[in-house]
Amino acid sequence: MGMTAKYRFIDCHCHLLPNVDDGSYSLSLSQEAFRRLREQGCVGCVLTSHMCFGNRRGYHWFPPRERIEAACEELSAVSAPFPFRLGAEVNVQDAHSTLHGLRSGKLLSMAGSRFILAEFEPDADMDFILDGVKVLRGGGYEPVLAHPERLAAFMGHPENLELLAKENVPVQVNAYSLAREKKAPVREAARRALELRLIRWLGSDSHPPRRWPQLSEGLDYLYSHAPQDYADAVAFGNAERDFFTVKEK
């Protein structure tokens, strides 16, 4: 397809649906973000608008599923440089309510799979996070923690990342956190997650125009600090299998 980027990448965390949350607010911004992703090697993405079953503290931009699906149809009508799927970044305030929202269809899983991109509040403690994971797993879903490197429970607390490894809890790390991130505790937590082989997916967490996709340096770090097979799995392989491969019945 004429791609000249150094790496392949599937973006599993981005806010590119127009006018649904605090990400892109226009179709043209979404198209520009797609173009920049493609330039950096992106071959697919899962669109993960914010969703929550209940009222998140201080936030008002949690759209209903119908609005998200309408925005996805609008985006599908324009030419995209790679395939995309519909998912969500699900804020977990109460795991039982989140589970109800998933089962009732109010909340979206990742591309209709059993995977949930689970976002916890920045100040959530470790017990709350692990209890939430347990509840969602008990309901038949597989939560993947969204950008744990940005949570207080993990910044400066490598022992909690090790606990995730012990409990086999996968995570999604923002690519820029591995290299471009200026806050040392965030950067160190992302790198420790890589060392522990916790990362299932990478994401740009792009919110254009205030945060454009920044992948290249993070992918450089990934491929220079992990074996080729694991780096490939994190960059694109896991997401390709999880969301873009047609499974035989």
N, C-alpha and C positions, 0 to 999 in steps of 0.2 A: 504493500500500500504506500510505498515511498517514504516510510518512516526513517528518519535519520537520527533519532534520539538514541542515547547510549543504552538505556534500559527499557524494558517493558514494565508497565505498571497498571494495576486496576485500583481505582479510587473507591474505597469503601466507606468514606465519610466526607460528604460535601453538602453544601447548602445552596444548590443551584436552581431549584425550582423557583420561578419568578413569583414574587408577591405572596409568599406564604409564611415566612418567618423572618428572622433577622439577617438572612443571607441576601441573595440576589433580589433586587426590587424591579427588574425589568427583563424582558426577553433578550434584549441586546446585551445586557450584562452577562446573562447566562451563556449566550453564544460566544462572547469573548472569553469567558472562563473555560468553555469547552476547547476553544482554539489554543489557549495557553496550556491546558492539560495535554492536548495532543502533541504540541511542540516538545513537551517534556517526556513523551513516551507513553502517555496514557492510551490504553486500548479498550477501556470499558470503565463504567462506574455504576455505583449504586447511589441513588439520590436519597439523602437522609435528612429530610426536614425534621425539625423538632416536633415531638409529640409527647403528650402527657395525659394520663387519666386522672383528672383532678386539677387543682390550681397550684401551679408552681409559685414559690415565694417571689413576689415582685416582678413577675413576667406575665405578658399578655399575648405573646405571639405563638400560641399553640393552636394550630389550625385543625379543624375537623378533617376526617379522612376524605370526605367528598371534595373539599377545597383542594387538597393535595392531589387527588386523582384528576381533577379538572386542570390543574396547572401542568400535570404530567402530560395530559392530552395536548395542551397548547404547545409544550416543548417538543412533543413527538411530531408535531406538524411541520417543524422546520428541520432542515438538514443538519444532522449531528455527525461529527467525525468518527464516532465509535458508538457501539451499542450501550444502552443504559438500562438499569432495572430500578424499580421503585422499592424503597425501604423507609426507614425512619431511625432517628436517634431518639430513643424512648427514655424519657426522664423517669426514674424510679423513685417516687416519694414513699409509696407504700407498695410493697411487692405483691400483696394480695389484690390490691386494686389494679395494679398493672396487669396481672394475670387475667383478671376479669375483663379488662379492656382488650387484651389480645384475643381471648376466647370469644368475645362478643363482636369482634371485627372492628371495634372503634380504634384500635391501635394496629399499626402495620409491623409485621416482622420484616426481615431482610429478604426481599424478592420472593415472598411467599414461602420461605423456608422455615425451619424451626429455629434459626438463628435470630437473636435479638441483639441489636446494638444498644447496650444498656448504659445510660448516662446516670451517674450518681452526683449529688450535689458536692461542690468543692470541699465542704467541711464534713462530709459523711464519714463516720468512723468505721473501723474495720469490721466490727461485729455487724453493723447495719448492712454493709456491703455483702458480707458472706451470707447473712441471713436472706438477703434479697436474691442472691444467686441460688440458694437452696430452694426457695419457694418457686422460682421460675423453672428450675430444673425439675422440681417435683411436678410441675404442670406440663411437662413434656417439651419445654423449650430449652435452647442452649444459649445462655447469655454470654456475650463477648463484651468486656468492659471497654467503654469508649474512653480514649485518652487518659488512662489512669495516672500518667505522669503529671497531670495537672491537678490531681487531688491531694489534699493535705495528708491523707492517710499513707501516701506513697512518697511524697517529696521528703527526702531525708530519712526515710524509713525503709531501707532495702529489705529488712526482715519481713515486712508486709508483702512485698513482691515475692519473696521466697515462700510465703504462706500461700499466695495464689498458685505458685508452681506446685506446691504440695497438694493443693486441692484441685489441680488440673483446670484452673480457670483461665481461659484464653483472653487476650486483650487486643485492642486496636490501638496503635500508636500513630500519632501525627508524624508524617515524614519530616517536617521541618524541626520537630522536637529533637531529632537525633543529631542535628548539626547547626542549624541556623538559630535555634532558640537561645536567647541571650540570658535567660534566667537559669543559673547553674543547677539548682535543685530539680527543675523540670527536665533539663537536658540529661542530668545524671540518672534520673528515674527512668527515662525512656531508654537510655543505653543499658541500664541494668536489666530492664525487661527483655532487651535483645539478648544479653548474655545468658539469661535464664531460659531462653527459647520460649517465652510466653506469647510472642506476637503471632497472631493468626492473620491479621490484615493490617495494611497501612492505609492511611487516609490523608487527604490534603486539609480537611476541615476548612475548606475555602468558604468565605463569606464575602463575595465581591459586592462593592468595591473596596471594603476596608481590609480584606485579607484575600489576596489572590493566591492561586496554587503555587507552592514553592516546594518542588520535589527533588530537584537534581542533587543538591548537597546531601540530603537525607538518604537518597538511594546510593550515592557514593559511599556514605558511611556504612550503610547496610552491607554492601557487597565487599567492603574492605575489612569487615569485622565479623563476618559469618561465612560458613561454607556455602559454596555455590548452590547446592540443592536446597538448603534452608532459605537462602536469600531469594531464590526464585519462587519458592512457596509463599513467602511473605509478600513479595512484590506483586505477584500476579497468580501464582499457581493455586493457592487455597481458594481465592475468590473466584477464579475461573471454574474450579470444580464445584464450589458451593452455589454459584449463581448463574453461570453461563453454559454449563454443560447439560445437555438434554439427557435425563436419566431414563433408562429403559424400565418399563413397568414389568 
